Amino acid sequence: MIFLNTSSMDIANLKEQIRDKLNHSYIKQIVGQPFIDDDKLMILSALMDCQSSLSEIEKERCIITAMLIQVALDTHEQVPITFQPNMSNDEKAVIQLRVLAGDYYSGLYYLLLSEIEQYDLIHTLAAAIKEINEYKMKLYYLDENLIEESMDLIRKIDISLILYVADYVKDPSLNDISSEWLIINRLIREKDNLNNKVESTFLRKFLNSNHISFINRVDSVIHEKCLTVKNRLADLPEHHKLLKEHISNKLRIAEKNFKASIVEEG
């Protein structure tokens, strides 16, 4: 068993354990390596590391199970709402398997939690899943002209799991900075997908209405949130040094890319 402390090696070990739990040769062969959100893993690790009332095993299981749920939610996000008319049977089979893969990943956390009988955490995470799926449905049916509302729903989708875990351990200290930081990461990732011609499940319909206006607003939000996060980093206590360094490094990259994109567009 690998225990948590403040070294960067622990994050790598936790990620390796998560990968090991997710390892299924057939699923990986068809839908590829599951996406593990490093930023959410860092935030959860920083949050749980401060909880002296929990044993090391409980901390570790909480992080791993929450991340399994996140992987399942991210996997389901990649599934189109409907089949396209020109899809081949093989393409449809991959989509169906992606749904099953998400279900498989989410089912793993019940097994992990039942092994140490953290039934309260099961209820907490189940409530988080329900709320996140409700936000996703609202976003799907949201009018394409309501850009600000869509941004807020995307923010809620990305932060809700962490908020529920923070409520479970009664520690909201990272809630605000996490909320701002995760929306930055989400929007950067969605923009990268667009640039690489990867379909964005969340942003597709908003792009159809006014592509340039929407992308400009996304850039503006990224810039605004970067400034907010930079200010809030100064207030993070010393015991969150690893998380602070991680966010600071990625902020510098995000700001550099933002300036480069402004120059290109200019």
N, C-alpha and C positions, 0 to 999 in steps of 0.2 A: 504494500500500500504506500502511495506517495502522499506525503503530508504537505500542507501549505506553510510557507513563510513569506519573506519579502523578496526573494531572489527571482530574477528573470527566468531561471531554469524551471521554476515551478509552473509558469504559464506554458512553457513548451511541454512539460510533462502532463499537465492537465489536457492540453490539446491532443497529445498523443493518446491519452486514455479515451477521450471523446471519439477520436478516429477509430480506435480499436472497437469501441461499442458499436460504431456505425458500419463497421466493416462487413460487407455482404458481397461476395464476389459477383453474383449474378446481377444484383442491383447496380453495383458500381460499373459493371461492363456495359449496361444499357444506358443509364442516366448519368454516369460519370461520378467523380468524387464529390461528395456533398460539401456545400459551402459552410464554413465555420466562421462566424463573425468574430474576429479578433478583438474588436473594440468592446463588444458586449462581454466577452470572456474576461477582458481586463477589468471592466467595471464590476462585474460580479465577484471576481477574485478580490479586488480591493474592498468591496463591501463586506464580504464574508470573512476576510482576514481580521476584521476588527471585532468580530462577535465572540467575546470571551465566554459567553454562556453555552456555546456549542462546542462539541468535540471536533477534533480534526476530521474524523470520518464524516460527521454530519455536515461540516463545511464543504468538504470535497463532494459529497453526494449531492448537496444542494446545487453547487455550481454545475456539475456534470448533467444532472437531470434537467436543469433550466436550459442548458445549452442544447440538449437533445430535443427539447421542445422547440427551441428557436430554429434548429436545423429542419425540423419537421415543417414548421410554418413557412420557412424560406423555400423548402422544396415544393410545397403546395402552391406557393406564389407563382412558380414557373409553369403552372398548368393553365392553358387557355380555358376561357369560360366555355367556348363552343369549338367543335371541330370545324376546320375550313373545308369547303366543298371539294377542293382538289387534293386533300390529304390522302396519302397512300395508307394502306392497312398497317404497314410497318410504323409509320409516323404516329398513327392512332394508338398502336400498341405501346410505343414509348411513352406517350402521354398518360395512358392508363397505368403503366408501371410506375410513373412518377408519382401518381396519386397513391398507389399502394406503398411506395417507398416512404412517402411522408407519413402514412399511417403506421408503417413499421417502425420508423424512427420515434414517433410520439409514443408508441406502445412500450418502448424500452424503459421509459422513465417510471412507469408504474412498477415494473419489476425491480428497478433499483431502489425505489422508495419503500417498497414492501419488505425488502430485505432488512431494513432498519426501522420499519414501522413508523415512518414520518407521515402519518395520515393527515395531519393538519396542513402539511406542505402540499400533499396531493390535492386537497381541496383548494388551496391558494392558487396553485398552478392551473388547475382546471378552470377556476374563475377567470384567470388571466387569459387563457385560450379563448374562452367564450367572449370576453370583451374585445379581444383583438379581432376575432372573426366578425363581430358586429361592426367594428370600425371599417373593416375591409369591405363589407357589404355597403355601408354608407358611402364609401369612396367610389365604389363601382357604379352606384346609381346617382352620384352627385352630378349636377349640371356642369358641363365642360367649361363654362365661363367663370365658375366660382374657384378661382385659383387660390386665394388665401385660405378658403375652407379646406381645399384639397391638401395644402401644405400642413395645416393643423392636424388633419386626420392621419397623414403619413407620419407626422411626429408622434401621435398617440399610438399608432401601430408599432412603432419601433421602441418606444419607451415603456409600454405597459407591463411587459413581463418583468422588467427590472423594478418598476414601482411596486408590483405585487410582492416580489421577493424582499424588497426594502421594508415593506409594511409587515411582512412575516417576521423579520428580525428586528422590527421597530427601530430602524435607522434610516431616516430620510436624508442624511447628510450629502449624498451624491446625486440626489434626484434632479436638481436644477441643472447642474453642469452636464449631467448625462443626457438629459432631454435635449439640450442645445447641441451637444456634441454629436449625438446620434442622427439628428436631422441633417447635419452637415455631411456626415458620411453617407447617408442614404441618397441625398441629392447628387453628391459627387459620383457615387456608384451608378445611379440612374443615367447621369450624363455620359459617363464612360460607356455604358451599354449602348446608348444612342449613337455615340461616335463609332462604336464597333459594330453597329447595325444589329444589335441584340434587342429583341422586342422588350419594351418596358410594360409590364402588366399594369402598373399603377398609372403611368404618365401618358399612355397611348392616346386616350381620347382627348386629353388636354392639348396635346401636340397637334391634333387634327384641326382644332379650332383656330389657333393662332400660334404657329410654331415659334416664330422669332420673339414675339411678346412673352410667351411662356418661358423660353430659355433665358431671356433677359431677366425675368423675375426670379428664376431659379438662381442665376448668378448673383443677383442682388441679395437674396436670402442667405446664400452661402457666405457672402462677404459680411453681412450684418451679424450672422451667428458667430463667425470667426472672431470678430471683435468682442462679442459678448463673452465667449468662452475664454479668450485671452485674459479678460479682466477678472473672470471668476477663478482662473487658475491660481492667481495670487492668494486667494483665500483658502486654498486646499491645505490642510495640515500636513506636517512633515511625514506622518506615517503613510501618506498617500503619494510618496515620492515617485514610486515606479509608475503609477497611473499619470501623474503630473508630467513626467518625462515623456511618456508615450504620447500623450495628447499634444504636448509642446512640439515634439518632432513632427507629428502629422500636420499640425497647424502650419508650420513653416512650409511644408510641401504644398498644402492647400492654397496658402496665400501666394506662393511662387507661381503655381499653375494658374491661379485667378488672374494675376498680373499679366502672365504670358497670353492668356486668352483675350484679355482686353486689348493688348497690343495687336494681336492677330486680327481682331474684329475691327480695330481702328484703321 
